[in-house]
Amino acid sequence: MNKRDHQEELNLDGLRDETLVIHADDWVANDGTVAPAIYYSATFTARNATEFAEMAGTPRHPRYYTRYGNPVHERVKKIMAELEGTETALVTGSGMGAIATTLLSLVSAGDHVIAQTRHYMSTAKIMDEMLPRFGVEVTLVEQADVTAFAKAIRPHTKLIMVETPANPTLVVTDLAAVVELARPRGIIVVCDNTFASPINQRPHDLGVDVVIHSATKYLGGHHDLTAGVICTSEELAERIWHTHISIGSVLSPMDAWLLLRGLRTLPIRIERINANALALAEFLEAQPQIERVYYPGLASHPQHELAKRQMRGFGGMIAFAVKGGYDATQRFVSALNLSQNAVSLGGVDSLVVHTAAMWEGVMTEEQMRTAGIPSNFVRFSVGLEHIDDLKADVLQALREV
Ligand SMILES: Cc1ncc(COP(=O)(O)O)c(C=O)c1O
């Protein structure tokens, strides 16, 4: 028997992130296990026809059909809503599943959307190609310029999509200023918070309506799962969920379980990753072979003051430009031993990409210029290796430039 059967439900008020990631979901399952059970079932039984009708008619039911919900999803949702400070959350099969489902739920033909000139590549594609195909007008603005958001607003603007810090340029959007423009006009603000994680930035505290994560990254944290999370109000979650079950970007129970395991250590991983990234950014800035470092935690970042205002830590993503152009950058990235050449980010292993090389063939030179990516641009996802080992590896690779 669960020893908590005789106790009150745990009061989460005032508990810190480190405690929430371990205990916020205790009462969601309340099934007597210490480690969460995995419910590898696509469908769930009702005791009788009356209960079945009740289950079928309850939106977001946690144990009716896994595309609609699953007990492991429930645990993840509870922790994420607590971390982001929102009423509730939804989970999806990937970060793009979360973004596409949210956008397709909240906008219709004839609406206008404002987004940034810099977004994660697939989000940019939704803005450039998909929404216009469905009759949604999109205006892209320079995210560092609040007046650009203000100027872009039209009477039919329905939604503003922001991503901060943005992938891969680490440009920061002033969330409070965007909310101030949107709120009086009833415009929904959606923020992709993947790069920061809820430990470093809580957009809903600043008034953002929907906070999205690629949980594939920091939330999972081990490069072993693909998942997305949408943190929002009950009202918006209900609207998004109805689209979600039609689009079917379902999170598998196994990946939800891995995500739960990853979440347990999120705050301490982020604490160390923040420290590693700041130290590495400062180190890179001092190297003669480096042209420029982009990291919101550096005083040299043009938006450092804004980042300090809206972030509690600056995260594990660094970008930098290597002197000597495209070929020198290729040589540098190839010479790294610890940081592997791979897409994705936010896990325990450091990963590196020569961005221009990755996006050759996918983006035109013009698109890369608009996205602020020079040919010698490197994106570095700082992991949990010892900082001295990371520095030594970077140093030996710079000798190859
Ligand atoms: C900022 C950001 N948002 C969304 C995504 C998409 O996430 P997923 O790969 O989980 O679909 C990514 C992936 O790299 C990302 O970096």
The ligand as a Tripos MOL2 file, in Angstrom:
@<TRIPOS>MOLECULE
LIG
   16    16     1     0     0
SMALL
NO_CHARGES

@<TRIPOS>ATOM
      1 C1         14.7750   26.2400  -30.6670 C.3       1 LIG1
      2 C2         14.2260   24.9710  -31.2230 C.ar      1 LIG1
      3 N1         12.8930   24.8200  -31.3170 N.ar      1 LIG1
      4 C3         12.3600   23.6910  -31.8170 C.ar      1 LIG1
      5 C4         13.1400   22.6650  -32.2770 C.ar      1 LIG1
      6 C5         12.4980   21.4170  -32.8320 C.3       1 LIG1
      7 O1         12.5400   20.3940  -31.8990 O.3       1 LIG1
      8 P1         12.3980   18.8210  -32.2870 P.3       1 LIG1
      9 O2         13.6450   18.4630  -33.0010 O.co2     1 LIG1
     10 O3         12.2340   18.1810  -30.9510 O.co2     1 LIG1
     11 O4         11.2030   18.7050  -33.1480 O.co2     1 LIG1
     12 C6         14.5180   22.7740  -32.1990 C.ar      1 LIG1
     13 C7         15.3860   21.6670  -32.6860 C.2       1 LIG1
     14 O5         16.5750   21.8110  -32.8210 O.2       1 LIG1
     15 C8         15.0770   23.9480  -31.6520 C.ar      1 LIG1
     16 O6         16.4030   24.1200  -31.5590 O.3       1 LIG1
@<TRIPOS>BOND
     1     1     2 1
     2     2     3 ar
     3     2    15 ar
     4     3     4 ar
     5     4     5 ar
     6     5     6 1
     7     5    12 ar
     8     6     7 1
     9     7     8 1
    10     8     9 2
    11     8    10 1
    12     8    11 1
    13    12    13 1
    14    12    15 ar
    15    13    14 2
    16    15    16 1
@<TRIPOS>SUBSTRUCTURE
     1 LIG1         1 GROUP 0 **** ****
